[in-house]
Amino acid sequence: MLHLEGMLAYNMDDKMKARKRKIFINNLILIASIGVYEKEKKNKQKIIVNLEILLTNNTEPLSDNLEETQDYSQFRKCVTDIVQSEHFDLLEILTKKIYAVISKKEFVLGVKINISKPDIFDNCEVAYELSSI
């Protein structure tokens, strides 16, 4: 029993030491070719991307040096490149494509992405979210 109590105390200490590292990219405004309606296919529209990325702890910088950590700009560029790469009929497919690419990056444990179309209706915006965190 004493051995089990020791293991439980050890596991509690490990959990207390565990930290989560996240990068947030909020309110990234892009102009996208997206939508199924003829008006949407002819005219690009504004989308707003919010991204939350859970990182492993082994890239936490030990000094004030960009090369020791994950540069936010790589994720911003990834989103921008995908949005500008082609026309997307569905918001869900654009979201899924960005999610898939960022999820495969080294040191990424989880991703949450929310993309909204703020100007699609007069009285509301629509959004789609995909998350593994």
Backbone as a ProteinNet text record, in pm:
[ID]
protein_1_A
[PRIMARY]
MLHLEGMLAYNMDDKMKARKRKIFINNLILIASIGVYEKEKKNKQKIIVNLEILLTNNTEPLSDNLEETQDYSQFRKCVTDIVQSEHFDLLEILTKKIYAVISKKEFVLGVKINISKPDIFDNCEVAYELSSI
[TERTIARY]
82.2	0	86.4	193.8	283.3	339.6	373.1	425	321.6	196	87.8	69	73.5	60.3	174.4	292.9	408.7	390.3	337.4	313.6	207.5	101.8	-3.1	52	134.9	195.3	286.5	360.8	449.1	368.5	259.6	175.4	111.9	72.3	14.5	118.6	242.2	348.3	373	372.2	391.8	282.6	158	46.9	55.4	100.8	112.6	222.1	322.4	432.1	396.4	298.3	261.7	207.5	255.3	209.1	166.5	77.6	34.1	85.1	145.2	196.1	107.6	57	-30.9	9.8	-12.3	-2	-143.6	-177.8	-307.2	-284.5	-358.3	-364.8	-511.5	-538.8	-676.1	-712	-830.7	-889	-801.6	-748.9	-673.1	-774.8	-775.3	-871.1	-807.6	-875.7	-827.3	-941.6	-906.4	-1003.9	-994.7	-1108	-1108.2	-1209	-1176.8	-1271	-1341.4	-1462.1	-1532.1	-1683	-1749.8	-1895	-1949.1	-2074.5	-2137.3	-2226.4	-2264	-2352.4	-2274.6	-2339.9	-2274.1	-2210.9	-2281.2	-2228.2	-2097.3	-2092.3	-1972.6	-1857.4	-1890.3	-1785.8	-1725.5	-1804.1	-1754.9	-1681.6	-1723.3	-1668.1	-1605.2	-1479.9	-1413.8	-1476.9	-1465.6	-1525.3	-1433.6	-1462.4	-1382.3	-1414.5	-1308.8	-1322.8	-1234.8	-1269.2	-1190.1	-1148.8	-1019	-963.8	-911.3	-951.6	-897.3	-838.2	-714.3	-637.6	-576.9	-589.2	-527.7	-445.6	-317.2	-226.5	-161.2	-182.7	-121.1	13.6	119.5	255.8	313.9	408.9	485.5	570.7	614.2	697.3	844.5	884.6	1027.8	1076.2	992.2	1040.4	1025.2	1006.7	997.9	1135.5	1143.7	1275.5	1336.9	1466.6	1540.2	1601.5	1610.8	1661.5	1572.2	1598.4	1518.1	1563.3	1543.9	1595.8	1487.5	1449.2	1342.6	1371.1	1495.5	1530	1501.3	1477.8	1453.8	1306	1219.3	1076.3	1003.6	873.4	791.6	753.8	790.7	764	617.1	543.7	401.4	379.4	472.4	453.3	441.8	502.7	490.9	346.6	272.5	133.7	44.3	71.3	-3.1	15.3	138.5	167.6	98.6	97.5	32	-116	-183.7	-325.9	-346.9	-267.7	-280.5	-257.9	-155.2	-124.9	-239.2	-296.8	-406.8	-529.9	-564.1	-681.5	-666.7	-547.2	-524.4	-497.3	-489.3	-448.4	-556	-683.7	-790.2	-925.3	-1027.9	-1165.2	-1216.1	-1284.3	-1346.4	-1495.8	-1573	-1718.5	-1764	-1707.3	-1754.7	-1653	-1702.8	-1621.3	-1563.4	-1640	-1595.7	-1471.2	-1463.7	-1348.9	-1225.3	-1241.1	-1128.1	-1075.7	-1165.6	-1126.1	-1052.6	-1104.9	-1044.5	-904.4	-886.5	-755.7	-651.1	-686.8	-593.8	-563.3	-666.1	-650.8	-552.8	-569.4	-485.1	-338.7	-313.5	-175.3	-107.8	-175.6	-113.9	-98	-191.8	-182.7	-59.1	-12.2	102.7	236.8	235.9	362.3	428.5	560.8	638.4	608.7	601.2	579.8	435.2	343.2	203	128.5	62.9	-14.1	-162.9	-210.9	-352.5	-379.9	-494.5	-530.9	-679.6	-712.7	-851.6	-857.2	-942.9	-956.1	-1102.6	-1127.2	-1260.4	-1251.7	-1334.4	-1337.1	-1478.4	-1489.8	-1621.8	-1628.9	-1750.9	-1783.7	-1873.3	-1816.2	-1893	-1994.1	-1978.9	-2063.5	-2164.1	-2180.6	-2266.9	-2414.9	-2456.5	-2593.8	-2592.2	-2704	-2713.7	-2718.1	-2770.3	-2793.7	-2711	-2617	-2531.6	-2411.2	-2315.7	-2205.6	-2219.7	-2162.2	-2161.7	-2019	-2003.2	-1869.5	-1872.3	-1753.5	-1734.5	-1607.2	-1610.8	-1495.5	-1462.2	-1332.8	-1281.2	-1173.5	-1174.5	-1082.8	-1041.7	-917.4	-868.8	-820.3	-847.9	-808.1	-925.9
-119.5	0	125.7	121.7	235.7	267.8	164.6	183.4	253.6	213.5	274.1	420.4	450.6	589.3	674.9	618.8	691	720.2	621.6	641.4	748.3	747.9	848.6	987.9	1001.1	1130.9	1175	1080.7	1112.5	1160.2	1088.7	1127.4	1263.5	1294.4	1425.7	1534.4	1508.5	1606.1	1629.9	1523.5	1537.2	1622	1597.9	1674	1820.5	1845.7	1984	2057.1	1983.8	2043.7	2060.6	1987	1991.6	2130	2182.6	2312.8	2298.7	2383.8	2384.8	2511.7	2495	2607.8	2623.2	2743.1	2767.4	2894.5	2891.1	3010.3	3044.8	3171.2	3219.4	3318.6	3301.6	3402.4	3442	3565.1	3610.4	3714.6	3699.9	3799.5	3829.1	3724.7	3739.1	3762.5	3882.3	3919.2	3897.1	3815.5	3784.7	3800.8	3822.6	3826.9	3693.1	3623.3	3486.2	3470.1	3378.6	3334.2	3212.9	3237.7	3130.8	3148	3036.8	3038.3	2961.7	2919.8	2840.1	2922.8	3040.1	3123.3	3200.9	3228.3	3297	3428.9	3504.4	3632	3610	3501.5	3470.8	3424.7	3356.5	3309.4	3424.5	3528.2	3643.5	3744.4	3754.4	3856.3	3792.1	3820.1	3770	3838.2	3772.5	3828.3	3813.6	3892.3	3893.8	3770.1	3708.8	3603.8	3642.3	3590.3	3614.4	3479.3	3461.6	3334.2	3350.9	3259.4	3250.3	3111.6	3109.6	2986.2	2971.2	2851.7	2817.6	2691.8	2696.7	2585.8	2541.6	2415.6	2357.5	2299.2	2341.6	2299.9	2208	2126.8	2048.1	2143.8	2098.4	2184.2	2184.3	2092.6	2083.6	2191.2	2283.6	2397.3	2527.8	2516.1	2637.3	2703	2831	2896.1	2909.3	2890.9	2909.7	3048.8	3113.6	3250.4	3331.2	3456.8	3547.8	3541.5	3422.2	3396.1	3326.8	3388.5	3337.3	3196	3163.8	3032.3	2918.3	2950.1	2847.1	2811.4	2875.9	2852.4	2844.4	2832.4	2830.1	2973.1	3015.1	3150.1	3161.3	3253.5	3272.9	3295.6	3364	3402.2	3281.3	3168	3048.8	3000.8	3012.5	2968.8	3068.7	3196	3299.7	3284.4	3262.2	3245.2	3121.1	3014.6	2890.5	2916.2	2982.2	3012.6	3100.9	3206.1	3299.3	3229.3	3146.8	3075.1	2982.2	2911.3	2820	2898	3004.3	3084.3	3140.1	3183	3245.3	3144.7	3017.4	2916.6	2880.7	2893.1	2848	2898.6	2871.7	2899.4	2781.1	2810.4	2708.6	2731.9	2631.2	2643.2	2648.6	2560.7	2546.1	2593.7	2664.1	2707.8	2587.3	2480.2	2358.5	2297.8	2301.1	2243.1	2330.8	2461.7	2552.2	2529.9	2523.5	2502.5	2370.2	2265.1	2131.6	2129.9	2200	2201.9	2272	2385.4	2457	2372.2	2313.7	2227.6	2113.5	2049.2	1934.1	1974.2	2085	2128	2167.7	2245	2289.4	2172.7	2080.1	1963.3	1878.3	1877.9	1795.5	1860.5	1986.4	2055	1998.3	1997.8	1946.2	2026.8	1960.9	2017.8	2061.7	2035.7	2071.2	1949.6	1969.6	1862.2	1871	1992	2009.5	2144.7	2154.3	2275.5	2302.7	2429.4	2472.9	2588.8	2577.8	2681.9	2718.7	2848.6	2901.9	3004.2	2986.2	3081.1	3134.2	3266.4	3326.9	3409.3	3421.9	3507.6	3619	3733.6	3836.3	3912.2	3909.6	3992.7	3913.7	3786.3	3702.8	3737.7	3775	3816.4	3956.6	4024.9	4160.4	4161.9	4056.2	4061.8	3963.3	3893.3	3801.8	3760.1	3700.7	3636.5	3487	3411.2	3265.7	3219.8	3107.1	3056.3	2904.7	2849.2	2704.2	2682.3	2581.2	2554.3	2405.9	2378.2	2242.2	2240.9	2139.7	2141.5	2001.8	1991.8	1871.5	1905	2027.5	2067.5	2129.5
0	0	0	72.8	79.2	-58.4	-135	-270.5	-359.2	-348.8	-427.6	-388.2	-258.5	-213.4	-268.7	-270.3	-325.1	-472.9	-546.9	-690.4	-713.3	-633.6	-646.9	-620.1	-516.8	-486.2	-600.2	-656.1	-769.7	-889.3	-920.1	-1032.8	-1010.1	-889.1	-859.8	-881.2	-837	-856.6	-1005.2	-1085.3	-1230	-1292.2	-1252.7	-1309.2	-1268.9	-1148.2	-1103.1	-1181	-1224.7	-1301	-1448.4	-1495.7	-1637.3	-1671.8	-1781.7	-1828.9	-1973	-2012.4	-2150.6	-2216	-2332.3	-2410.1	-2532.3	-2551.8	-2665.3	-2737.7	-2866.5	-2949.4	-2992.7	-2984.9	-3031.1	-3145	-3250.1	-3356.3	-3361.9	-3323.1	-3309.6	-3413.7	-3466.9	-3557.9	-3679.4	-3739.3	-3863.4	-3975.6	-4029.7	-4133.1	-4269.5	-4351	-4485	-4584.6	-4709.6	-4817.5	-4890.1	-4895.4	-4947.5	-5060.4	-5149.1	-5251	-5193.1	-5140	-5069	-5084.2	-5105	-5110.7	-5229.4	-5218.5	-5322.7	-5415.4	-5370.9	-5451.5	-5556.3	-5667.2	-5779.3	-5735.5	-5653.9	-5602.1	-5525.2	-5447	-5367.9	-5457.2	-5565.9	-5657	-5736.4	-5760.5	-5837	-5749.8	-5623.3	-5533.5	-5411.1	-5389.2	-5268.4	-5147.8	-5032.8	-4912.2	-4792.1	-4692.6	-4570.6	-4486.2	-4434.6	-4333.8	-4215.3	-4100.2	-3978.9	-3922.8	-3907.2	-3860.4	-3718.4	-3631.4	-3495.9	-3480.3	-3433.4	-3427.4	-3288.9	-3232.8	-3104.8	-3128.3	-3093.9	-3122.1	-2991.2	-2955.5	-2836.3	-2875.8	-2805.9	-2839.4	-2733	-2774.3	-2677.7	-2595.3	-2480	-2394.4	-2434.4	-2523.9	-2554.5	-2652	-2690.5	-2770.2	-2692.9	-2563.1	-2482.2	-2477	-2508.6	-2512.7	-2373.5	-2369.3	-2244.6	-2237.6	-2353	-2358	-2452	-2460.6	-2542.3	-2687.3	-2749.3	-2881.9	-2965.5	-3076	-3161.9	-3212.8	-3239.2	-3293.6	-3195.6	-3069.6	-2968.8	-2952.3	-3026.3	-3006.6	-3139.7	-3134.8	-3255.4	-3291.5	-3409.2	-3456.9	-3499.2	-3441.3	-3473.1	-3621.5	-3684.4	-3824.7	-3917.9	-3881.4	-3966.9	-3974.8	-3864.4	-3861.5	-3935.6	-3917.1	-3988.5	-4138.9	-4180.8	-4323	-4378.9	-4304	-4346.2	-4374.3	-4282.8	-4299.7	-4422.1	-4433.3	-4545	-4678.7	-4685.8	-4810.8	-4852.2	-4758	-4789.7	-4835.8	-4765	-4801.2	-4942.2	-4977.3	-5107.6	-5219.6	-5187.5	-5285.8	-5388.2	-5352.7	-5442	-5393.2	-5471.6	-5429.6	-5347.3	-5239.3	-5155.1	-5156.5	-5190.2	-5182.9	-5036.9	-4955	-4817.4	-4713.8	-4615.5	-4502.9	-4429.1	-4424	-4354.5	-4419.8	-4551.6	-4622.3	-4604.1	-4610	-4584	-4442.6	-4346	-4206.1	-4190.2	-4250.3	-4241.8	-4303.7	-4414.9	-4480.7	-4393.7	-4337.1	-4248.4	-4125.7	-4067.6	-3950	-3978.9	-4093.1	-4128.3	-4143.7	-4209.2	-4232.6	-4101.7	-4018.9	-3893.4	-3796.4	-3794.9	-3705.8	-3733.2	-3857.6	-3895.6	-3865.6	-3825.9	-3799.8	-3674.9	-3678.9	-3566.6	-3440.4	-3329.2	-3196.8	-3170.9	-3263.2	-3243.7	-3187.7	-3073.7	-3010	-3041.9	-3063.8	-3090.3	-3153.5	-3219	-3291.3	-3272.1	-3257.1	-3263.3	-3361.2	-3460.8	-3561.2	-3577	-3579.2	-3598.3	-3710.8	-3813.1	-3924.1	-3938.2	-3941.9	-3957.2	-4084.4	-4133.3	-4246.9	-4190.4	-4157.6	-4086.1	-4171.6	-4301.6	-4386.8	-4469.9	-4442.2	-4525.7	-4507.8	-4386.4	-4358.3	-4298	-4307.5	-4252.2	-4100	-4039.6	-3895.4	-3812.3	-3875.6	-3798	-3881.6	-3814.6	-3886.5	-3867.1	-3959.1	-3945.5	-3924.9	-3858.3	-3830.1	-3826.7	-3844	-3832.7	-3752	-3663.6	-3577.8	-3580.4	-3577.3	-3571.1	-3463.8	-3375.5	-3262.2	-3216.4	-3175.3	-3108.9	-2967.8	-2922.5	-2786.7	-2712.8
[MASK]
+++++++++++++++++++++++++++++++++++++++++++++++++++++++++++++++++++++++++++++++++++++++++++++++++++++++++++++++++++++++++++++++++++++

